Amino acid sequence: MNITFRPTTSSERIPQIDILRGFALFGILIVNVFGYNSSFFDFSGFYKTFDDPLNTTIFDLVIGFGSDKFIFIFSFLFGLGFSIMYLKYGSDEKRFFQLYLRRLFILMIFGIVHILFFWAGDILFSYSLMGLILLFSRKLRSGLILFLSVFLYFFPIIYIAFESVFPFLPSALNSVTELKMPEVIDVYSSGSYLEILKLRIHEYFAFRNINLIYYAPKILSLFFFGFLFYKHKYLTKINSSKSKYFIIFFVFISIGILLNLFTEAIVNSLANPETNHFYTAIYMGVFEITNIFLGLSYILLILLLSKVIIFRKILNPLKYIGRMALTNYLMQSVIFTTIMYSYGFGYFGSIQPWQLVIFAILLYIFQLTISIIWLKNFRFGPLEWVWRKLTYLGFFKPSSRQVHHAVHFR
């Protein structure tokens, strides 16, 4: 059977998934805005200097309920999206492999451009590399993929435990740099463009161990989880058993909140920070279990509410920003680095946490408005169009009408 390889039409998209992606993008922005204002070299230490109750509370809430939770969702959605494409085109293995390989290569280019010219906190480059492993693993048995998903998610914890025994191992949680925050603030807020470029590249490579040892396994784990989730029709199961999954949501969110609020108490009851060499591994283990419960509860909440009429109307606009996730993700970096860096307004390191959250919300509302207007007139977001155009080039022969639509982004 001949398969027509072509971009997904608007009518073929799954609104629930786009809404969830739009929600995840909001969470990523709320967390990333703190990174735009401060280097990751001493992230927590820098924000502890804002020690008034308002800023302390806001920072703790954002980091406690946002940090790694929305990357959890975004990575899950990447795997789910792969599953949708594979089920759609997988009967032609050779051409699907070529198509997805090209898709990952284009994503890698976006990531490299993002790192070089905008922000060191990029995730696209890592996604493209982990996507290669996902692509090569697509034919593995589901049981094995599930095992790999669980093992990879907790691999960083196992590694951190080994660090306690073998201190010569590269650290999974520390950057490799001698730079201090005052130097970083000085360069980003008042340095030349070339100085900022050099620092950004240095910053990215200084986090190579964290990205490789800590984040890469978790990203791949969630790719596998998203792949299995859609492959085994769990979206359909959730939609057909909403009451059951609402109960599961309440259980997960309750456990997640309790773990998040009492992390230190739980960890200290398990290990003494002064005498137990595995304290850090235990702490990070509790942190990751918390991420699982909160991440899954966020996913369930949005999927379930988007099937309830009154909440669907409220959440429905999020699908537009979700359909333009790549454009909006990169736009966030362009706008905030322009605000923060010296070649823009030079506010790096000078904005308070409560102000950062307000700016993030305002930007998200702006992006939501622009996304709605754009997609009322065009079929794809601008960077989504470039991504699909280069991905599907040579894989299908469009009709004259499709050519007309492609030219006009419709």
C-alpha positions in Angstrom: 0.0 0.0 0.0 1.4 3.4 -1.0 1.4 6.0 1.9 1.3 9.7 1.3 3.8 11.4 3.6 2.4 14.9 4.3 2.1 17.3 7.2 -0.9 16.7 9.5 -3.9 18.8 8.6 -5.8 20.9 11.2 -8.7 18.4 11.1 -6.4 15.5 11.9 -4.8 17.1 15.0 -5.9 16.0 18.5 -7.1 19.1 20.3 -6.4 17.6 23.8 -2.7 17.1 22.9 -2.4 20.6 21.5 -4.0 22.0 24.7 -1.7 20.0 26.9 1.3 21.2 24.8 0.1 24.8 25.2 -0.2 24.3 29.0 3.3 22.8 29.2 4.7 25.7 27.3 3.3 28.1 29.9 4.9 26.1 32.7 8.2 26.0 30.9 8.1 29.8 30.4 7.3 30.4 34.1 10.4 28.3 35.1 12.7 29.5 32.3 12.1 33.2 33.0 14.2 32.7 36.1 17.0 31.3 34.0 16.8 34.2 31.6 17.5 36.5 34.5 20.3 34.4 36.1 23.0 32.0 35.0 22.6 28.4 36.0 26.1 28.6 37.5 24.6 29.6 40.9 20.9 29.7 40.2 19.6 28.9 43.7 22.3 31.0 45.4 21.4 34.0 43.3 17.7 33.9 44.1 18.3 33.4 47.8 19.5 37.0 47.8 15.8 38.0 47.2 15.0 37.1 50.8 11.8 39.0 51.4 8.6 36.9 52.0 7.0 37.7 48.7 10.0 36.8 46.5 10.9 33.8 48.6 7.4 32.4 48.4 7.1 33.0 44.6 10.5 31.4 43.9 9.8 28.4 46.1 6.3 27.8 44.5 7.7 28.1 41.0 10.6 25.8 41.6 8.7 23.4 43.8 5.7 22.9 41.5 7.3 23.8 38.2 11.0 22.9 38.0 11.3 19.7 35.9 7.6 19.1 36.0 6.8 20.8 32.7 9.9 19.4 31.0 8.4 16.1 32.1 5.2 16.9 30.2 7.0 18.4 27.2 9.3 15.3 26.9 6.3 13.0 27.3 4.5 14.9 24.4 7.6 14.5 22.2 7.4 10.7 22.6 3.6 10.8 22.1 4.0 12.8 18.9 6.6 10.3 17.6 4.1 7.5 18.4 1.4 9.3 16.4 3.7 9.6 13.4 5.0 6.0 13.6 1.5 4.6 13.8 0.5 6.7 10.8 3.5 6.0 8.6 5.3 3.0 10.2 4.1 0.5 7.6 6.7 2.0 5.3 9.6 1.6 7.6 12.3 2.8 5.3 10.7 6.1 4.3 9.5 6.7 7.8 13.0 6.3 9.1 14.3 8.8 6.5 11.5 11.2 7.2 12.0 11.3 11.0 15.7 11.4 10.7 15.4 14.5 8.6 12.9 15.9 11.1 15.4 15.4 13.9 18.2 17.0 11.9 16.2 20.1 11.3 15.3 20.2 15.0 19.0 19.9 15.8 19.8 23.0 13.6 17.1 25.0 15.4 18.7 23.9 18.7 22.2 24.9 17.6 21.0 28.3 16.4 19.2 28.8 19.7 22.3 28.0 21.8 24.7 30.1 19.7 22.6 33.2 19.3 20.1 33.3 22.1 20.2 31.1 25.2 22.3 28.3 26.8 19.2 26.7 28.4 18.1 25.1 25.1 16.3 21.8 25.1 15.9 21.3 21.3 19.5 20.0 20.7 19.1 17.4 23.5 15.7 16.4 22.1 17.2 15.8 18.6 19.9 13.6 20.0 17.6 11.6 22.3 15.1 11.4 19.4 17.7 9.4 17.5 17.7 6.8 20.2 13.9 6.8 20.2 13.9 6.3 16.5 16.2 3.3 16.6 14.3 1.8 19.5 10.8 1.9 17.9 10.7 -1.8 17.1 11.6 -3.0 20.6 9.0 -4.9 22.6 6.7 -2.7 24.7 7.8 -4.5 27.9 11.5 -3.8 27.2 10.7 -0.1 26.4 8.8 0.2 29.6 11.7 -1.3 31.5 14.1 1.1 29.8 11.8 4.0 30.6 11.8 3.3 34.3 15.5 2.5 34.5 16.6 5.6 32.6 14.4 7.8 34.7 16.1 6.7 37.9 19.6 6.2 36.3 20.8 9.7 37.4 19.9 8.7 41.0 21.9 5.5 40.7 24.8 7.4 39.2 24.7 10.0 42.1 24.8 7.2 44.6 27.9 5.8 42.8 29.4 9.3 43.0 29.3 9.0 46.8 31.4 5.8 46.6 33.6 6.9 43.7 34.2 10.6 44.1 36.4 10.7 41.0 33.3 10.3 38.7 32.1 13.5 36.9 29.4 15.2 38.9 25.9 14.9 37.6 24.7 18.0 39.4 27.6 20.5 39.2 28.7 22.7 36.4 32.3 22.6 35.1 33.4 26.2 35.4 35.3 28.7 37.6 33.1 31.6 36.8 31.2 33.4 39.6 27.8 35.1 39.4 29.1 38.7 39.5 31.3 38.1 36.4 28.3 36.5 34.6 26.0 39.4 35.5 28.6 41.9 34.4 29.0 40.3 30.9 25.4 39.6 30.2 24.2 43.1 31.4 27.0 45.2 30.0 29.4 43.2 27.8 29.8 43.3 24.1 27.9 40.9 21.8 31.0 38.8 21.3 31.7 38.6 25.0 28.1 37.4 25.5 28.4 34.9 22.7 31.6 33.4 24.2 30.0 33.3 27.7 26.8 31.6 26.4 28.8 28.9 24.7 31.0 28.5 27.8 27.9 28.2 29.9 26.4 25.5 27.7 29.5 23.4 27.7 30.0 24.0 31.5 26.7 22.1 31.9 27.7 19.2 29.7 27.8 16.7 32.6 24.4 17.8 34.0 22.8 17.6 30.5 24.4 14.3 29.6 24.2 12.4 33.0 21.2 14.0 34.6 18.8 15.3 32.0 19.4 13.1 28.9 18.4 9.8 30.5 15.2 11.4 31.9 14.3 13.0 28.6 14.7 9.6 26.8 12.8 7.9 29.6 9.8 10.2 29.0 10.1 9.9 25.2 9.7 6.1 25.7 6.8 6.7 28.1 4.9 9.0 25.7 5.5 6.6 22.9 4.0 3.7 24.9 1.1 5.9 26.2 -0.2 6.6 22.8 0.7 3.2 21.3 -1.4 1.4 23.9 -4.3 3.8 23.5 -4.2 5.3 27.0 -5.6 8.6 25.7 -8.7 6.7 24.6 -8.9 4.8 27.9 -8.7 8.1 29.8 -11.4 9.7 27.7 -13.7 6.7 28.1 -13.2 6.3 31.9 -13.0 9.9 33.1 -14.4 9.2 36.6 -11.7 6.5 37.2 -8.9 8.7 36.1 -10.2 11.7 38.0 -9.8 9.6 41.1 -6.3 8.6 40.0 -5.6 12.3 39.4 -6.6 13.3 43.0 -4.5 10.5 44.4 -1.4 11.6 42.4 -1.8 15.3 43.0 -2.3 14.7 46.8 0.8 12.5 47.0 2.8 15.0 44.8 1.9 18.0 47.0 2.7 16.2 50.2 6.1 15.0 48.9 6.8 18.5 47.6 5.9 20.2 50.8 7.7 17.8 53.1 10.7 16.7 51.0 13.4 17.7 53.5 11.5 16.2 56.4 11.0 12.9 54.5 14.7 12.8 53.4 16.0 13.7 56.8 13.9 10.9 58.3 15.6 8.5 55.9 19.2 9.8 56.1 21.4 12.1 58.2 22.8 14.8 55.9 26.1 14.9 57.9 26.8 11.2 58.2 25.0 9.5 55.3 27.1 9.5 52.1 24.0 8.7 50.1 22.0 11.7 51.3 22.2 13.6 48.0 21.0 10.5 46.1 18.2 9.9 48.5 17.2 13.6 48.3 17.2 13.5 44.5 15.3 10.2 44.5 12.5 11.8 46.6 12.6 14.8 44.2 12.2 12.6 41.1 9.4 10.6 42.6 7.7 13.9 43.4 8.2 15.0 39.8 6.5 11.8 38.6 3.4 12.3 40.7 3.0 16.0 39.9 3.9 15.6 36.3 1.4 12.8 35.8 -1.3 14.6 37.7 -0.8 17.8 35.6 -1.1 15.6 32.4 -4.3 13.9 33.7 -5.8 17.1 34.9 -5.5 18.8 31.5 -6.6 15.7 29.5 -9.6 15.3 31.7 -10.7 18.9 31.9 -10.4 19.3 28.2 -13.2 16.7 27.8 -15.5 18.6 30.2 -17.5 21.1 28.2 -17.3 24.1 30.5 -13.5 23.6 31.1 -12.9 22.8 27.4 -14.1 26.3 26.4 -11.7 27.8 28.9 -8.7 25.6 27.9 -9.5 25.6 24.1 -7.4 28.7 23.3 -4.3 26.9 24.6 -4.4 24.6 21.5 -3.3 27.5 19.3 -0.2 28.2 21.3 0.4 24.4 21.4 0.2 24.2 17.6 2.9 26.8 17.5 5.1 25.4 20.3 8.4 25.6 18.4 7.8 29.2 17.3 6.6 30.3 20.8 9.4 28.5 22.6 12.1 30.2 20.6 10.2 33.5 20.6 10.4 33.4 24.4 14.1 33.3 24.3 14.4 36.0 21.7 12.2 38.4 23.7 13.7 37.7 27.2 17.3 37.7 26.1 16.6 41.0 24.4 15.3 42.3 27.7 18.1 40.9 29.8 21.3 41.2 27.7 23.3 44.4 27.0 22.5 44.5 23.3 18.9 44.9 24.3 17.9 46.6 27.6 20.6 45.1 29.9 18.3 44.1 32.8 20.1 40.7 33.4 20.2 39.9 37.1 18.2 42.9 38.2 14.6 41.7 38.0 12.9 40.4 41.1 11.1 37.0 41.1 7.6 38.4 41.4 8.3 40.7 38.5 9.6 37.8 36.4 6.4 35.9 36.9 4.3 38.9 35.9 6.4 39.4 32.7 6.1 35.7 31.9 2.3 35.8 32.2 2.1 38.9 30.1 4.3 37.4 27.4 2.2 34.2 27.4 -1.0 36.2 27.0 0.7 38.1 24.1 1.8 34.8 22.5 -1.6 33.3 22.9 -3.2 36.2 21.2 -0.7 36.2 18.3 -1.1 32.4 17.9 -4.8 32.6 17.7 -4.7 35.4 15.1 -1.9 33.7 13.1 -3.6 30.3 12.9 -6.9 31.8 11.9 -5.1 32.9 8.7 -2.3 30.3 8.3 -2.1 26.6 8.6 1.2 26.4 10.6 3.3 28.7 12.7 6.2 30.3 10.8 8.9 28.0 12.2 6.6 25.0 12.2 6.1 25.7 8.4 9.9 25.8 7.9 10.3 22.6 9.9 7.6 20.7 8.0 8.7 22.1 4.7 12.2 20.8 5.1 11.1 17.6 6.7 8.6 16.5 4.1 10.6 17.8 1.1 10.7 15.0 -1.5 8.4 12.7 0.5 5.1 13.7 -1.2 3.9 15.2 -4.4 1.3 17.9 -3.4 -1.6 18.8 -5.5 -1.8 22.3 -6.9 -4.2 23.3 -4.1 -1.7 22.0 -1.5 1.1 24.0 -3.2 -1.1 27.1 -3.0 -1.7 26.5 0.7 1.9 25.8 1.4 3.0 29.0 -0.2 0.6 30.9 2.0 1.4 28.9 5.2 -2.3 27.8 5.1 
